[in-house]
Amino acid sequence: MEKGKRSIYLSLGVALILLLAVGGWQLWRSTDGKTRDAEGSWGSEYFPNVPLVDQDGRKVRFFDDLIRGKVVLVNFIFTGCGDSCPLETARLRQVQKLLGDRVGTEIFFYSISIDPISDTPEVLKRFAGKFNVGPGWQFLTGDIEQITLLRERLGLLMPNEDPGKLSAHTLSVVIGNQNTNQWMKVSPFENPYILADKLGNTLQNWKHSNPAGNDYASAPQIRPPSAGEQLYRTRCSSCHTLGPVDGALADMRGIGPDLLGVTRARDHAWLKRWIKEPDVMLAEKDPLAVQLYEQYNRVEMPNLRLNDGDIEALLTYMEEETRRIQPQASAAQ
């Protein structure tokens, strides 16, 4: 009898785990510990309808004007950030490029400042201009207490996180379809194609189906990346290319220089230091650092917090790609 009960409990437990695994993405746990279900409770009673101002000085309400009935991406940044925020913005620019004119018509991007005292609409507009963002992406500011409430409700403020400590803010992005109550927390440094697919297909109930004829036989071969390639893809590819780029991202050049041949064009010691502490070199007004800063729209090279081993692995990968793509390359920039 006891054995039978244990079997029943085990079966129920497995069923519950499967249910959560399949349907759990439609649930949201807020920082107050309350769970919202998918029966319409993700509306104006949950999302604060706080007033915000965008980079053009337009006044909007978070729920009524920004997310009601829409597929959206929401993240929190501050323009004075010297590491993650520029990379995040550059990566999301790639996602926007992949989605094309669907951004602003079917999908909407919102970057909300967690430093509203410094990030006035004018400052946000200059920041957006540095990254050449397109229509359908608004940069917003407002009251700090109400923005903190938004972060809490969107699950982007951890219980032990100090909202006043800007450099420690959560590095996640929320994407969702308010009309269908589907919400996800994702990494902004995800492959841009994957993020674009989630926004353009998963949250749209796959209404834009892929062209017929695609099959596994035509899929590219998958190989494990080297440590250097992994670092390049996760830390550098948001702002840089490494040789020719095909497809939807072919015209992504501009945020930073192409890196093909950079290991041959720059002094090795200078290049290592530039990757390790670009903020220090800019503060010291290193001539080449300042030249690159001015040449590339005054976008500061972020400090990636890489150690010496990471930097050597990254440079090795760049040199290997230079030899593979253009053996005689002497410089990309």
C-alpha positions, 0 to 999 in steps of 0.5 A: 500500500505504501509502495503504491502511494509513493508511486502515485506521488512520484507520478504526480510529481513528474507530471507537475515538473513536466507541466511547469517545464512546458507552461512555465514560461507563461508564468512570472514570479515577481520580487514580492513572491506572488505568481501571476498566471496566464489568465489575463492578469498580466495587464494594467493591474500588474504592470505599472502605468508609470509616466516616462519621457523618450529621447525626443521629449515625448511623454508616454505611459508604460502600459498604455503606450508602450506594451499594451497588446504588443510584442516588446523588448525591454532592458535597463541601461545607463549611458555612463556605463563603461562596460555592459551597456554599450555591448548590450545596445550594440547587440540589440542593434544587430537584432533590430537589423535582423528584424528589419521594418518589423521593429516599429510595426510588430515589435517594439524595443524600449531601453529605460535609463536607471540613471534618470538624473544624468540621462536626460532625453537629450543625452539618451538621443545622443547615445542612441545616435552613436549606435545608429538605432532605427525606428521602433526603438525608444530610449526612455527616462523618468522618475527613479522610484517609478523606474525601480518599480518597473525593474521589480515588476519585470523581474530585473531587480533582484531582492538583494540588489541596491538600485542605486548601485548602477554598475551592479544592475541585472544584465538581462532583457525581458521580451514578451507578448502582452496580448498573449501573456508570454514573457521571457527573461533572456541574455542580451548577449545571446546570438542575435539570430536567436533573439530575433527568432524569439521576437519574430517567431516564438512570441508571434506564434510563428505567423511568419513561417520559414520558406519551404525547402529548408532541411537538415541536409543543408544545415551548416556543420556544427563545430565547438568554438575555441576559447578565443572564438567564444570570447570574440562571439560573446564579447566583440562581435556586438561592435566588430566584424572579423572579415567579410559578413554576409546576409542581413548583418552585411552592413553592420560595420560602423560601431567599431573597426573590422578586426581582420589583420589587427594583430598585424597592424598593431603593436602586440603590447599596445593591443593587449593593453587596449583590450585590457584597459581601454578606459584607462588608455582613453583617460591617459589620452593615448594618441591611437586610442583617442584617434579610434574614439573620434573615428568611430563616433565617439563610442568608448571601447568598453572594459571587458574585464578580460585577464591575460589568458583571455586576451591571448586566446582572443588575439590567437583566434583573430590571427588564425582568422586573418591567416584563413581569410586573407593570408597576406593581410597587413591591416584592417584599419 
